[in-house]
Amino acid sequence: MSLVSTNGETPTLERVNVMKPWLGEEEAQAIAEVVASGWVAQGPKTAAFEQAFAQHQQVEHAVATSSCTTALQLALLVAGVKPGDDVLVPSFSFIATANAPTYVGAHPIFVDVDEATGNVTAQTLDRGLTVATTAVIVVDQGGIPVDLAPIRQWCDLHGLKLIEDAACGAGSTYRGHPVGHGADVSAWSFHPRKLLTTGEGGMLTTNNQQWADRARTLREHAMGISAAERHSALVAPPESYAEIGYNFRMTDLQAAMGLVQLGKLDAMVARRRELVEIYRRAIDDIKGLELVADPDYGTSNFQSCWIKVLPEYGLDREELLEHLGHRGISARRGIMAAHLQPAYSGLKNIGLPVTESLTNNTLILPLFHQLGAAEQQRVIDALSNPGG
Ligand SMILES: *Cc1c(COP(=O)(O)O)cnc(C)c1O
């Protein structure tokens, strides 16, 4: 157990963080090369990152963005979602999932999730369907793949566009393929809270060439000619703007880091799955705690490693959070429920019992690439001794 003396008298436990990105010299070197090149905005590195990401995720087109949130907004726009439309979304997700339809003037309609996966199903979506619904956003929550095939069928039956918020999903698989490739369009996050990080950043992926082209244009002010094309021409051709676009660009500094991180993704996933198995062996023996697991149709990257705290445990979720805090362990409350937030308070009185139970009774355990054996053992010891 590592001890750090803060004032020479009272040794305090070194803090165990809930997460930490896996970064090193390679990322620093890649960024330094971009700085030396003089081209730091969106350019050749971004194009290379897009190509590498598309290949890794087995999709035809990838369009880099400033974040997953902006990728989701573009996804809704290219999918043709209009002001006044209803978009079905899980409340059990980071709030950006619900905000994206709001940005394009559509209304998020919150639906419940499956108890085991924390993800929407064709059944929970069906209960939220309205006459104004034109699209759904499904999430691979915490990296757990959503069961896409039945949802795809249900969307086709009702003529709805299927958008996947795969913010947490890079490295997760669904029926043997990377998640995200079965939706009409998917959005990814490279925030440090996810596995692969570029500091901030995101990606839109799709197999639809027209949608990819439009997303590419919209992210760059809807400029008729890209900055890269403009700069490579000695005499720049005139610009034209066919519609109102956005500045949702990624920089080459970020993309250079993303390329290095993408090369490490498989190792990140393997390491996390190994650490989760160590947690699993211990937690299987603790009465009242249940650890999230792979569904039978896919594998998780375990972006979030959450446990359910049942009444038999003795402590409730808040008490367990405090108990861990006293032992220098920084856990987190489970995934939020957007419909319970003031931002969406007008929609509060809807029954989402599974969402409310999960958001109130789950806790996210420390899990990151460089989590040490002694640190993990401290977490396990604390979980095993709720009274001590
Ligand atoms: C993190 C996250 C987002 C937001 O990603 P940013 O890149 O920070 O915009 C959106 N949806 C889900 C499900 C997330 O976990």
The ligand as an SDF file (V2000), in Angstrom:
LIG
                    3D

 15 15  0  0  0  0  0  0  0  0999 V2000
  -19.1510   11.6700  -23.2490 C   0  0  0  0  0  0  0  0  0  0  0  0
  -20.4350   11.4830  -23.9130 C   0  0  0  0  0  0  0  0  0  0  0  0
  -20.9320   12.4340  -24.8270 C   0  0  0  0  0  0  0  0  0  0  0  0
  -20.2620   13.7630  -25.0560 C   0  0  0  0  0  0  0  0  0  0  0  0
  -19.0160   13.6490  -25.6510 O   0  0  0  0  0  0  0  0  0  0  0  0
  -18.1510   14.9870  -25.9360 P   0  0  0  0  0  0  0  0  0  0  0  0
  -17.0640   14.5150  -26.8250 O   0  0  0  0  0  0  0  0  0  0  0  0
  -17.6580   15.4440  -24.5950 O   0  0  0  0  0  0  0  0  0  0  0  0
  -19.0490   15.9650  -26.5760 O   0  0  0  0  0  0  0  0  0  0  0  0
  -22.1120   12.1570  -25.4810 C   0  0  0  0  0  0  0  0  0  0  0  0
  -22.7870   11.0270  -25.2650 N   0  0  0  0  0  0  0  0  0  0  0  0
  -22.3630   10.0950  -24.3800 C   0  0  0  0  0  0  0  0  0  0  0  0
  -23.1530    8.8420  -24.2010 C   0  0  0  0  0  0  0  0  0  0  0  0
  -21.1820   10.3080  -23.6650 C   0  0  0  0  0  0  0  0  0  0  0  0
  -20.7750    9.3950  -22.7760 O   0  0  0  0  0  0  0  0  0  0  0  0
  1  2  1  0
  2  3  1  0
  2 14  2  0
  3  4  1  0
  3 10  2  0
  4  5  1  0
  5  6  1  0
  6  7  2  0
  6  8  1  0
  6  9  1  0
 10 11  1  0
 11 12  2  0
 12 13  1  0
 12 14  1  0
 14 15  1  0
M  END
$$$$
